[in-house]
Amino acid sequence: MTRHEERQQVIVLLNESVAAGARQAKACEVLGLSKRTLQRWRASDSVRCDQRSLRQYQPSHKLTAIERAAVLAIANSDEFGHLPPSQIVPRLADQGCYVASESTFYRILRDEKQLTHRHSERPPQTRTKPRAICATAPNQLYSWDITYLPSLIRGQFFYLYLFVDIFSRKIVGWQAYEEESSALAGELLRDFCHREGIQSNQLILHSDNGSPMKGSTMLATMQQLGVMPSFSRPSVSNDNPYSESLFKTLKYRPQYPLKPFADVIEARQWVTQLVEWYNHEHRHSGLAFVTPDQRHNNLDEMLINNRKAVYEAAYAKNPQRWSGNTRNWQRVEAVHLNPDKVKEGDAKDIDIQIRKVA
Protein backbone atom coordinates (compact mmCIF):
# COMPACT_ATOMS: atom_id res chain seq x y z
CA MET A 1 0.00 0.00 0.00
CA THR A 2 1.14 3.53 -0.74
CA ARG A 3 1.13 5.85 2.26
CA HIS A 4 -0.90 9.04 2.26
CA GLU A 5 2.23 11.23 2.36
CA GLU A 6 3.76 9.43 -0.61
CA ARG A 7 0.57 9.87 -2.63
CA GLN A 8 0.51 13.59 -1.96
CA GLN A 9 4.17 13.88 -2.99
CA VAL A 10 3.51 12.00 -6.25
CA ILE A 11 0.54 14.25 -7.07
CA VAL A 12 2.61 17.39 -6.43
CA LEU A 13 5.42 16.14 -8.69
CA LEU A 14 2.98 15.23 -11.46
CA ASN A 15 1.30 18.64 -11.25
CA GLU A 16 4.68 20.36 -11.51
CA SER A 17 5.63 18.24 -14.53
CA VAL A 18 2.40 18.93 -16.34
CA ALA A 19 2.71 22.67 -15.57
CA ALA A 20 6.22 22.59 -17.05
CA GLY A 21 4.84 21.19 -20.32
CA ALA A 22 5.10 17.43 -19.84
CA ARG A 23 2.28 15.12 -20.90
CA GLN A 24 0.43 13.54 -17.99
CA ALA A 25 0.36 10.11 -19.63
CA LYS A 26 4.15 10.10 -20.11
CA ALA A 27 4.73 11.30 -16.55
CA CYS A 28 2.53 8.51 -15.19
CA GLU A 29 4.39 5.97 -17.34
CA VAL A 30 7.74 7.08 -15.91
CA LEU A 31 6.41 6.63 -12.35
CA GLY A 32 4.80 3.28 -13.16
CA LEU A 33 1.37 4.69 -12.33
CA SER A 34 -1.88 4.30 -14.25
CA LYS A 35 -4.07 7.26 -15.14
CA ARG A 36 -7.00 5.68 -13.31
CA THR A 37 -5.00 5.39 -10.09
CA LEU A 38 -4.00 9.03 -10.37
CA GLN A 39 -7.64 10.03 -10.76
CA ARG A 40 -8.59 8.06 -7.69
CA TRP A 41 -5.77 9.58 -5.64
CA ARG A 42 -6.81 13.07 -6.62
CA ALA A 43 -10.31 12.51 -5.30
CA SER A 44 -10.47 14.06 -1.84
CA ASP A 45 -11.95 11.06 -0.06
CA SER A 46 -9.38 8.63 -1.58
CA VAL A 47 -6.32 10.75 -0.81
CA ARG A 48 -7.08 10.97 2.90
CA CYS A 49 -7.05 7.23 3.53
CA ASP A 50 -6.65 3.88 1.85
CA GLN A 51 -10.11 2.47 1.26
CA ARG A 52 -9.00 -1.10 0.61
CA SER A 53 -10.44 -3.54 3.09
CA LEU A 54 -8.05 -5.31 5.43
CA ARG A 55 -10.64 -7.87 6.55
CA GLN A 56 -9.57 -11.47 6.10
CA TYR A 57 -12.44 -13.74 5.18
CA GLN A 58 -12.84 -17.01 7.03
CA PRO A 59 -15.44 -19.42 5.63
CA SER A 60 -17.98 -20.55 8.17
CA HIS A 61 -17.74 -24.20 7.06
CA LYS A 62 -13.94 -24.39 7.34
CA LEU A 63 -12.59 -27.63 8.77
CA THR A 64 -11.66 -27.47 12.41
CA ALA A 65 -8.19 -28.39 13.59
CA ILE A 66 -9.51 -31.77 14.80
CA GLU A 67 -11.15 -32.52 11.42
CA ARG A 68 -8.00 -31.48 9.57
CA ALA A 69 -5.90 -33.79 11.76
CA ALA A 70 -8.34 -36.62 11.03
CA VAL A 71 -7.89 -36.13 7.28
CA LEU A 72 -4.09 -36.31 7.67
CA ALA A 73 -4.35 -39.35 9.90
CA ILE A 74 -6.44 -41.20 7.32
CA ALA A 75 -4.19 -40.17 4.42
CA ASN A 76 -1.10 -41.42 6.28
CA SER A 77 -2.60 -44.57 7.76
CA ASP A 78 -1.35 -48.05 6.93
CA GLU A 79 -4.48 -48.72 4.88
CA PHE A 80 -4.39 -45.56 2.76
CA GLY A 81 -0.82 -44.28 3.11
CA HIS A 82 0.19 -45.60 -0.33
CA LEU A 83 -2.87 -44.25 -2.16
CA PRO A 84 -3.69 -40.82 -3.65
CA PRO A 85 -6.85 -38.98 -2.53
CA SER A 86 -8.61 -40.02 -5.75
CA GLN A 87 -8.37 -43.62 -4.48
CA ILE A 88 -8.93 -42.86 -0.78
CA VAL A 89 -12.28 -41.05 -1.05
CA PRO A 90 -14.12 -43.81 -3.00
CA ARG A 91 -12.84 -46.46 -0.60
CA LEU A 92 -14.08 -44.44 2.38
CA ALA A 93 -17.47 -44.12 0.68
CA ASP A 94 -17.61 -47.92 0.24
CA GLN A 95 -17.10 -48.18 4.00
CA GLY A 96 -19.99 -45.76 4.58
CA CYS A 97 -17.67 -42.99 5.77
CA TYR A 98 -17.36 -39.38 4.59
CA VAL A 99 -14.55 -37.31 6.05
CA ALA A 100 -13.86 -34.66 3.40
CA SER A 101 -14.04 -34.18 -0.33
CA GLU A 102 -11.29 -35.29 -2.68
CA SER A 103 -10.22 -31.69 -3.33
CA THR A 104 -9.99 -31.09 0.44
CA PHE A 105 -7.73 -34.12 0.81
CA TYR A 106 -5.52 -32.77 -1.96
CA ARG A 107 -5.47 -29.26 -0.47
CA ILE A 108 -4.52 -30.45 3.00
CA LEU A 109 -1.79 -32.75 1.69
CA ARG A 110 -0.48 -29.88 -0.47
CA ASP A 111 -0.37 -27.55 2.54
CA GLU A 112 1.56 -30.18 4.50
CA LYS A 113 3.95 -30.78 1.54
CA GLN A 114 2.85 -34.42 1.29
CA LEU A 115 1.39 -34.25 -2.19
CA THR A 116 4.04 -36.45 -3.77
CA HIS A 117 4.24 -39.94 -5.17
CA ARG A 118 3.06 -42.09 -2.29
CA HIS A 119 4.47 -45.50 -3.25
CA SER A 120 7.56 -46.79 -1.45
CA GLU A 121 10.59 -45.85 -3.51
CA ARG A 122 14.04 -44.39 -3.20
CA PRO A 123 13.83 -40.66 -2.44
CA PRO A 124 14.87 -38.35 -5.30
CA GLN A 125 18.56 -37.56 -5.44
CA THR A 126 20.11 -34.25 -6.37
CA ARG A 127 22.55 -34.62 -9.25
CA THR A 128 25.36 -32.10 -9.55
CA LYS A 129 27.34 -31.24 -12.65
CA PRO A 130 30.69 -33.04 -12.97
CA ARG A 131 33.67 -31.03 -11.82
CA ALA A 132 35.15 -28.66 -14.34
CA ILE A 133 38.46 -29.89 -15.79
CA CYS A 134 40.97 -28.12 -18.01
CA ALA A 135 43.69 -29.85 -20.06
CA THR A 136 46.72 -27.84 -21.18
CA ALA A 137 48.81 -30.64 -22.71
CA PRO A 138 48.39 -34.15 -24.14
CA ASN A 139 47.88 -37.18 -21.87
CA GLN A 140 46.20 -35.22 -19.12
CA LEU A 141 42.51 -35.78 -19.82
CA TYR A 142 40.92 -38.64 -21.75
CA SER A 143 37.30 -39.38 -22.58
CA TRP A 144 35.88 -42.71 -23.61
CA ASP A 145 32.63 -44.39 -24.53
CA ILE A 146 31.21 -47.40 -26.37
CA THR A 147 29.07 -47.26 -29.51
CA TYR A 148 27.21 -49.89 -31.50
CA LEU A 149 28.32 -51.16 -34.90
CA PRO A 150 25.67 -53.10 -36.88
CA SER A 151 25.99 -56.81 -37.55
CA LEU A 152 24.16 -59.12 -39.97
CA ILE A 153 21.97 -60.46 -37.15
CA ARG A 154 19.10 -58.15 -36.26
CA GLY A 155 19.29 -57.05 -32.62
CA GLN A 156 22.96 -58.00 -32.24
CA PHE A 157 25.82 -55.54 -32.50
CA PHE A 158 29.56 -55.19 -32.31
CA TYR A 159 30.85 -52.79 -29.68
CA LEU A 160 33.47 -50.14 -30.47
CA TYR A 161 35.48 -49.02 -27.44
CA LEU A 162 37.02 -45.61 -28.19
CA PHE A 163 39.39 -43.55 -26.03
CA VAL A 164 40.19 -39.97 -27.12
CA ASP A 165 42.63 -37.41 -25.73
CA ILE A 166 40.50 -34.31 -25.17
CA PHE A 167 43.40 -31.87 -25.56
CA SER A 168 44.61 -33.20 -28.91
CA ARG A 169 41.42 -35.07 -30.01
CA LYS A 170 43.66 -37.99 -30.93
CA ILE A 171 42.19 -41.47 -30.69
CA VAL A 172 44.73 -43.03 -28.33
CA GLY A 173 43.07 -46.41 -27.95
CA TRP A 174 40.29 -48.41 -29.55
CA GLN A 175 39.04 -51.91 -30.16
CA ALA A 176 35.90 -53.60 -31.48
CA TYR A 177 34.49 -56.50 -29.44
CA GLU A 178 31.44 -58.71 -29.52
CA GLU A 179 30.35 -57.79 -26.01
CA GLU A 180 30.41 -54.98 -23.45
CA SER A 181 32.72 -55.81 -20.56
CA SER A 182 34.62 -53.86 -17.93
CA ALA A 183 37.36 -56.49 -18.11
CA LEU A 184 37.91 -55.82 -21.83
CA ALA A 185 37.89 -52.07 -21.17
CA GLY A 186 40.46 -52.54 -18.41
CA GLU A 187 42.77 -54.50 -20.74
CA LEU A 188 42.51 -51.78 -23.38
CA LEU A 189 43.20 -49.07 -20.80
CA ARG A 190 46.27 -50.87 -19.53
CA ASP A 191 47.58 -51.33 -23.08
CA PHE A 192 47.45 -47.73 -24.24
CA CYS A 193 48.58 -46.32 -20.86
CA HIS A 194 51.75 -48.38 -21.31
CA ARG A 195 52.09 -47.26 -24.93
CA GLU A 196 51.60 -43.55 -24.08
CA GLY A 197 53.85 -43.70 -21.03
CA ILE A 198 51.13 -42.60 -18.59
CA GLN A 199 52.44 -42.16 -15.06
CA SER A 200 50.49 -42.53 -11.83
CA ASN A 201 48.19 -39.57 -11.02
CA GLN A 202 48.85 -38.03 -14.44
CA LEU A 203 45.62 -38.88 -16.25
CA ILE A 204 41.92 -38.19 -15.65
CA LEU A 205 39.57 -40.53 -17.52
CA HIS A 206 36.03 -39.26 -18.10
CA SER A 207 33.07 -41.43 -19.12
CA ASP A 208 29.36 -41.86 -18.65
CA ASN A 209 27.74 -44.18 -16.09
CA GLY A 210 27.52 -47.36 -18.17
CA SER A 211 28.22 -50.70 -16.51
CA PRO A 212 31.54 -51.25 -18.35
CA MET A 213 32.71 -47.80 -17.18
CA LYS A 214 31.84 -48.39 -13.51
CA GLY A 215 32.47 -52.14 -13.39
CA SER A 216 34.69 -53.41 -10.61
CA THR A 217 37.39 -54.70 -12.99
CA MET A 218 37.68 -51.37 -14.79
CA LEU A 219 37.76 -49.38 -11.56
CA ALA A 220 40.39 -51.73 -10.09
CA THR A 221 42.55 -51.33 -13.22
CA MET A 222 42.28 -47.54 -12.99
CA GLN A 223 43.31 -47.66 -9.35
CA GLN A 224 46.34 -49.83 -10.14
CA LEU A 225 47.44 -47.49 -12.94
CA GLY A 226 46.82 -44.33 -10.91
CA VAL A 227 44.18 -43.07 -13.37
CA MET A 228 41.66 -40.73 -11.77
CA PRO A 229 37.98 -41.31 -12.72
CA SER A 230 35.40 -38.72 -13.73
CA PHE A 231 31.77 -39.54 -14.53
CA SER A 232 28.84 -37.83 -16.22
CA ARG A 233 25.45 -37.40 -14.64
CA PRO A 234 23.01 -40.25 -15.40
CA SER A 235 21.29 -39.79 -18.78
CA VAL A 236 23.08 -36.49 -19.53
CA SER A 237 25.04 -36.99 -22.75
CA ASN A 238 26.19 -33.35 -22.74
CA ASP A 239 28.54 -34.18 -19.87
CA ASN A 240 30.61 -36.33 -22.26
CA PRO A 241 30.54 -34.15 -25.42
CA TYR A 242 33.89 -35.09 -26.98
CA SER A 243 33.12 -38.80 -27.26
CA GLU A 244 29.61 -38.10 -28.51
CA SER A 245 30.96 -35.69 -31.15
CA LEU A 246 33.57 -38.22 -32.24
CA PHE A 247 30.93 -40.92 -32.73
CA LYS A 248 28.90 -38.57 -34.92
CA THR A 249 32.01 -37.86 -37.03
CA LEU A 250 32.50 -41.61 -37.32
CA LYS A 251 28.95 -42.50 -38.33
CA TYR A 252 28.24 -39.55 -40.63
CA ARG A 253 31.28 -39.93 -42.86
CA PRO A 254 30.56 -40.75 -46.52
CA GLN A 255 32.73 -43.85 -46.12
CA TYR A 256 30.51 -45.28 -43.38
CA PRO A 257 29.35 -48.69 -44.70
CA LEU A 258 25.76 -48.94 -45.87
CA LYS A 259 25.61 -52.65 -45.04
CA PRO A 260 26.19 -54.28 -41.64
CA PHE A 261 29.57 -55.81 -40.83
CA ALA A 262 29.82 -59.53 -41.52
CA ASP A 263 31.97 -60.21 -38.46
CA VAL A 264 34.07 -58.44 -35.86
CA ILE A 265 37.21 -58.76 -38.04
CA GLU A 266 35.57 -56.73 -40.79
CA ALA A 267 34.47 -54.15 -38.24
CA ARG A 268 38.02 -53.84 -36.91
CA GLN A 269 39.43 -53.41 -40.40
CA TRP A 270 37.05 -50.56 -41.09
CA VAL A 271 37.78 -48.85 -37.75
CA THR A 272 41.51 -49.14 -38.45
CA GLN A 273 41.06 -47.10 -41.63
CA LEU A 274 38.86 -44.61 -39.81
CA VAL A 275 41.35 -44.03 -37.00
CA GLU A 276 44.21 -43.62 -39.49
CA TRP A 277 42.22 -40.98 -41.37
CA TYR A 278 41.02 -39.21 -38.24
CA ASN A 279 44.38 -39.02 -36.47
CA HIS A 280 46.64 -38.22 -39.43
CA GLU A 281 44.53 -36.60 -42.17
CA HIS A 282 41.51 -34.92 -40.60
CA ARG A 283 42.00 -31.19 -39.93
CA HIS A 284 40.02 -30.59 -36.76
CA SER A 285 37.98 -27.37 -36.71
CA GLY A 286 38.26 -27.12 -32.92
CA LEU A 287 42.08 -27.16 -33.09
CA ALA A 288 42.65 -24.40 -35.69
CA PHE A 289 42.54 -27.06 -38.43
CA VAL A 290 45.54 -29.18 -37.52
CA THR A 291 45.42 -32.97 -37.31
CA PRO A 292 45.02 -34.64 -33.90
CA ASP A 293 48.39 -36.36 -34.36
CA GLN A 294 50.14 -33.03 -35.00
CA ARG A 295 48.49 -31.57 -31.93
CA HIS A 296 49.35 -34.62 -29.82
CA ASN A 297 53.04 -34.34 -30.77
CA ASN A 298 53.16 -30.56 -30.21
CA LEU A 299 53.72 -29.80 -33.89
CA ASP A 300 50.68 -27.58 -34.24
CA GLU A 301 52.32 -24.41 -32.91
CA MET A 302 54.92 -24.43 -35.70
CA LEU A 303 52.24 -25.02 -38.35
CA ILE A 304 50.04 -22.22 -37.05
CA ASN A 305 52.98 -19.80 -36.93
CA ASN A 306 53.75 -20.65 -40.56
CA ARG A 307 50.16 -19.90 -41.50
CA LYS A 308 50.37 -16.56 -39.72
CA ALA A 309 53.50 -15.69 -41.70
CA VAL A 310 51.77 -16.62 -44.99
CA TYR A 311 48.80 -14.41 -44.24
CA GLU A 312 50.92 -11.53 -43.03
CA ALA A 313 52.93 -11.65 -46.26
CA ALA A 314 49.73 -11.71 -48.32
CA TYR A 315 48.37 -8.77 -46.34
CA ALA A 316 51.56 -6.77 -46.86
CA LYS A 317 51.39 -7.43 -50.60
CA ASN A 318 47.71 -6.47 -51.05
CA PRO A 319 46.34 -4.79 -47.90
CA GLN A 320 43.30 -3.42 -49.78
CA ARG A 321 41.93 -6.96 -50.11
CA TRP A 322 41.27 -7.12 -46.36
CA SER A 323 38.57 -5.04 -44.74
CA GLY A 324 40.11 -5.67 -41.32
CA ASN A 325 42.66 -7.99 -39.81
CA THR A 326 43.74 -11.25 -41.40
CA ARG A 327 42.38 -14.60 -40.31
CA ASN A 328 42.92 -15.36 -36.64
CA TRP A 329 45.38 -18.26 -36.58
CA GLN A 330 45.43 -18.59 -32.80
CA ARG A 331 46.58 -21.81 -31.13
CA VAL A 332 44.11 -23.38 -28.72
CA GLU A 333 46.10 -23.41 -25.48
CA ALA A 334 43.55 -25.10 -23.21
CA VAL A 335 40.56 -27.36 -23.63
CA HIS A 336 37.79 -27.45 -21.01
CA LEU A 337 35.47 -30.27 -20.04
CA ASN A 338 32.18 -29.26 -18.40
CA PRO A 339 33.38 -25.74 -17.48
CA ASP A 340 31.53 -23.83 -14.79
CA LYS A 341 29.58 -20.75 -15.78
CA VAL A 342 31.53 -17.67 -14.78
CA LYS A 343 29.82 -14.31 -14.38
CA GLU A 344 31.14 -11.53 -16.56
CA GLY A 345 33.91 -9.65 -14.80
CA ASP A 346 34.65 -12.46 -12.38
CA ALA A 347 38.38 -13.10 -12.67
CA LYS A 348 38.39 -16.14 -10.45
CA ASP A 349 39.38 -19.30 -12.30
CA ILE A 350 37.11 -22.08 -11.08
CA ASP A 351 38.34 -24.84 -13.38
CA ILE A 352 40.58 -27.57 -12.04
CA GLN A 353 43.97 -27.09 -13.68
CA ILE A 354 45.96 -30.23 -14.28
CA ARG A 355 49.61 -29.68 -13.54
CA LYS A 356 52.00 -30.45 -16.35
CA VAL A 357 54.13 -33.52 -15.82
CA ALA A 358 57.81 -32.85 -16.35
C-alpha positions in Angstrom: 0.0 0.0 0.0 1.1 3.5 -0.7 1.1 5.8 2.3 -0.9 9.0 2.3 2.2 11.2 2.4 3.8 9.4 -0.6 0.6 9.9 -2.6 0.5 13.6 -2.0 4.2 13.9 -3.0 3.5 12.0 -6.3 0.5 14.2 -7.1 2.6 17.4 -6.4 5.4 16.1 -8.7 3.0 15.2 -11.5 1.3 18.6 -11.3 4.7 20.4 -11.5 5.6 18.2 -14.5 2.4 18.9 -16.3 2.7 22.7 -15.6 6.2 22.6 -17.1 4.8 21.2 -20.3 5.1 17.4 -19.8 2.3 15.1 -20.9 0.4 13.5 -18.0 0.4 10.1 -19.6 4.2 10.1 -20.1 4.7 11.3 -16.5 2.5 8.5 -15.2 4.4 6.0 -17.3 7.7 7.1 -15.9 6.4 6.6 -12.3 4.8 3.3 -13.2 1.4 4.7 -12.3 -1.9 4.3 -14.2 -4.1 7.3 -15.1 -7.0 5.7 -13.3 -5.0 5.4 -10.1 -4.0 9.0 -10.4 -7.6 10.0 -10.8 -8.6 8.1 -7.7 -5.8 9.6 -5.6 -6.8 13.1 -6.6 -10.3 12.5 -5.3 -10.5 14.1 -1.8 -12.0 11.1 -0.1 -9.4 8.6 -1.6 -6.3 10.8 -0.8 -7.1 11.0 2.9 -7.1 7.2 3.5 -6.7 3.9 1.8 -10.1 2.5 1.3 -9.0 -1.1 0.6 -10.4 -3.5 3.1 -8.1 -5.3 5.4 -10.6 -7.9 6.6 -9.6 -11.5 6.1 -12.4 -13.7 5.2 -12.8 -17.0 7.0 -15.4 -19.4 5.6 -18.0 -20.5 8.2 -17.7 -24.2 7.1 -13.9 -24.4 7.3 -12.6 -27.6 8.8 -11.7 -27.5 12.4 -8.2 -28.4 13.6 -9.5 -31.8 14.8 -11.1 -32.5 11.4 -8.0 -31.5 9.6 -5.9 -33.8 11.8 -8.3 -36.6 11.0 -7.9 -36.1 7.3 -4.1 -36.3 7.7 -4.3 -39.4 9.9 -6.4 -41.2 7.3 -4.2 -40.2 4.4 -1.1 -41.4 6.3 -2.6 -44.6 7.8 -1.3 -48.0 6.9 -4.5 -48.7 4.9 -4.4 -45.6 2.8 -0.8 -44.3 3.1 0.2 -45.6 -0.3 -2.9 -44.2 -2.2 -3.7 -40.8 -3.6 -6.8 -39.0 -2.5 -8.6 -40.0 -5.7 -8.4 -43.6 -4.5 -8.9 -42.9 -0.8 -12.3 -41.0 -1.0 -14.1 -43.8 -3.0 -12.8 -46.5 -0.6 -14.1 -44.4 2.4 -17.5 -44.1 0.7 -17.6 -47.9 0.2 -17.1 -48.2 4.0 -20.0 -45.8 4.6 -17.7 -43.0 5.8 -17.4 -39.4 4.6 -14.5 -37.3 6.1 -13.9 -34.7 3.4 -14.0 -34.2 -0.3 -11.3 -35.3 -2.7 -10.2 -31.7 -3.3 -10.0 -31.1 0.4 -7.7 -34.1 0.8 -5.5 -32.8 -2.0 -5.5 -29.3 -0.5 -4.5 -30.5 3.0 -1.8 -32.7 1.7 -0.5 -29.9 -0.5 -0.4 -27.5 2.5 1.6 -30.2 4.5 3.9 -30.8 1.5 2.8 -34.4 1.3 1.4 -34.2 -2.2 4.0 -36.4 -3.8 4.2 -39.9 -5.2 3.1 -42.1 -2.3 4.5 -45.5 -3.2 7.6 -46.8 -1.5 10.6 -45.9 -3.5 14.0 -44.4 -3.2 13.8 -40.7 -2.4 14.9 -38.3 -5.3 18.6 -37.6 -5.4 20.1 -34.2 -6.4 22.6 -34.6 -9.2 25.4 -32.1 -9.5 27.3 -31.2 -12.6 30.7 -33.0 -13.0 33.7 -31.0 -11.8 35.1 -28.7 -14.3 38.5 -29.9 -15.8 41.0 -28.1 -18.0 43.7 -29.9 -20.1 46.7 -27.8 -21.2 48.8 -30.6 -22.7 48.4 -34.2 -24.1 47.9 -37.2 -21.9 46.2 -35.2 -19.1 42.5 -35.8 -19.8 40.9 -38.6 -21.8 37.3 -39.4 -22.6 35.9 -42.7 -23.6 32.6 -44.4 -24.5 31.2 -47.4 -26.4 29.1 -47.3 -29.5 27.2 -49.9 -31.5 28.3 -51.2 -34.9 25.7 -53.1 -36.9 26.0 -56.8 -37.5 24.2 -59.1 -40.0 22.0 -60.5 -37.2 19.1 -58.2 -36.3 19.3 -57.1 -32.6 23.0 -58.0 -32.2 25.8 -55.5 -32.5 29.6 -55.2 -32.3 30.8 -52.8 -29.7 33.5 -50.1 -30.5 35.5 -49.0 -27.4 37.0 -45.6 -28.2 39.4 -43.5 -26.0 40.2 -40.0 -27.1 42.6 -37.4 -25.7 40.5 -34.3 -25.2 43.4 -31.9 -25.6 44.6 -33.2 -28.9 41.4 -35.1 -30.0 43.7 -38.0 -30.9 42.2 -41.5 -30.7 44.7 -43.0 -28.3 43.1 -46.4 -28.0 40.3 -48.4 -29.5 39.0 -51.9 -30.2 35.9 -53.6 -31.5 34.5 -56.5 -29.4 31.4 -58.7 -29.5 30.3 -57.8 -26.0 30.4 -55.0 -23.4 32.7 -55.8 -20.6 34.6 -53.9 -17.9 37.4 -56.5 -18.1 37.9 -55.8 -21.8 37.9 -52.1 -21.2 40.5 -52.5 -18.4 42.8 -54.5 -20.7 42.5 -51.8 -23.4 43.2 -49.1 -20.8 46.3 -50.9 -19.5 47.6 -51.3 -23.1 47.4 -47.7 -24.2 48.6 -46.3 -20.9 51.8 -48.4 -21.3 52.1 -47.3 -24.9 51.6 -43.5 -24.1 53.8 -43.7 -21.0 51.1 -42.6 -18.6 52.4 -42.2 -15.1 50.5 -42.5 -11.8 48.2 -39.6 -11.0 48.9 -38.0 -14.4 45.6 -38.9 -16.3 41.9 -38.2 -15.7 39.6 -40.5 -17.5 36.0 -39.3 -18.1 33.1 -41.4 -19.1 29.4 -41.9 -18.7 27.7 -44.2 -16.1 27.5 -47.4 -18.2 28.2 -50.7 -16.5 31.5 -51.2 -18.3 32.7 -47.8 -17.2 31.8 -48.4 -13.5 32.5 -52.1 -13.4 34.7 -53.4 -10.6 37.4 -54.7 -13.0 37.7 -51.4 -14.8 37.8 -49.4 -11.6 40.4 -51.7 -10.1 42.6 -51.3 -13.2 42.3 -47.5 -13.0 43.3 -47.7 -9.3 46.3 -49.8 -10.1 47.4 -47.5 -12.9 46.8 -44.3 -10.9 44.2 -43.1 -13.4 41.7 -40.7 -11.8 38.0 -41.3 -12.7 35.4 -38.7 -13.7 31.8 -39.5 -14.5 28.8 -37.8 -16.2 25.5 -37.4 -14.6 23.0 -40.3 -15.4 21.3 -39.8 -18.8 23.1 -36.5 -19.5 25.0 -37.0 -22.8 26.2 -33.4 -22.7 28.5 -34.2 -19.9 30.6 -36.3 -22.3 30.5 -34.2 -25.4 33.9 -35.1 -27.0 33.1 -38.8 -27.3 29.6 -38.1 -28.5 31.0 -35.7 -31.1 33.6 -38.2 -32.2 30.9 -40.9 -32.7 28.9 -38.6 -34.9 32.0 -37.9 -37.0 32.5 -41.6 -37.3 29.0 -42.5 -38.3 28.2 -39.6 -40.6 31.3 -39.9 -42.9 30.6 -40.7 -46.5 32.7 -43.9 -46.1 30.5 -45.3 -43.4 29.3 -48.7 -44.7 25.8 -48.9 -45.9 25.6 -52.6 -45.0 26.2 -54.3 -41.6 29.6 -55.8 -40.8 29.8 -59.5 -41.5 32.0 -60.2 -38.5 34.1 -58.4 -35.9 37.2 -58.8 -38.0 35.6 -56.7 -40.8 34.5 -54.1 -38.2 38.0 -53.8 -36.9 39.4 -53.4 -40.4 37.1 -50.6 -41.1 37.8 -48.8 -37.7 41.5 -49.1 -38.5 41.1 -47.1 -41.6 38.9 -44.6 -39.8 41.4 -44.0 -37.0 44.2 -43.6 -39.5 42.2 -41.0 -41.4 41.0 -39.2 -38.2 44.4 -39.0 -36.5 46.6 -38.2 -39.4 44.5 -36.6 -42.2 41.5 -34.9 -40.6 42.0 -31.2 -39.9 40.0 -30.6 -36.8 38.0 -27.4 -36.7 38.3 -27.1 -32.9 42.1 -27.2 -33.1 42.6 -24.4 -35.7 42.5 -27.1 -38.4 45.5 -29.2 -37.5 45.4 -33.0 -37.3 45.0 -34.6 -33.9 48.4 -36.4 -34.4 50.1 -33.0 -35.0 48.5 -31.6 -31.9 49.3 -34.6 -29.8 53.0 -34.3 -30.8 53.2 -30.6 -30.2 53.7 -29.8 -33.9 50.7 -27.6 -34.2 52.3 -24.4 -32.9 54.9 -24.4 -35.7 52.2 -25.0 -38.4 50.0 -22.2 -37.1 53.0 -19.8 -36.9 53.7 -20.6 -40.6 50.2 -19.9 -41.5 50.4 -16.6 -39.7 53.5 -15.7 -41.7 51.8 -16.6 -45.0 48.8 -14.4 -44.2 50.9 -11.5 -43.0 52.9 -11.7 -46.3 49.7 -11.7 -48.3 48.4 -8.8 -46.3 51.6 -6.8 -46.9 51.4 -7.4 -50.6 47.7 -6.5 -51.0 46.3 -4.8 -47.9 43.3 -3.4 -49.8 41.9 -7.0 -50.1 41.3 -7.1 -46.4 38.6 -5.0 -44.7 40.1 -5.7 -41.3 42.7 -8.0 -39.8 43.7 -11.2 -41.4 42.4 -14.6 -40.3 42.9 -15.4 -36.6 45.4 -18.3 -36.6 45.4 -18.6 -32.8 46.6 -21.8 -31.1 44.1 -23.4 -28.7 46.1 -23.4 -25.5 43.6 -25.1 -23.2 40.6 -27.4 -23.6 37.8 -27.5 -21.0 35.5 -30.3 -20.0 32.2 -29.3 -18.4 33.4 -25.7 -17.5 31.5 -23.8 -14.8 29.6 -20.8 -15.8 31.5 -17.7 -14.8 29.8 -14.3 -14.4 31.1 -11.5 -16.6 33.9 -9.6 -14.8 34.7 -12.5 -12.4 38.4 -13.1 -12.7 38.4 -16.1 -10.4 39.4 -19.3 -12.3 37.1 -22.1 -11.1 38.3 -24.8 -13.4 40.6 -27.6 -12.0 44.0 -27.1 -13.7 46.0 -30.2 -14.3 49.6 -29.7 -13.5 52.0 -30.4 -16.3 54.1 -33.5 -15.8 57.8 -32.9 -16.3 
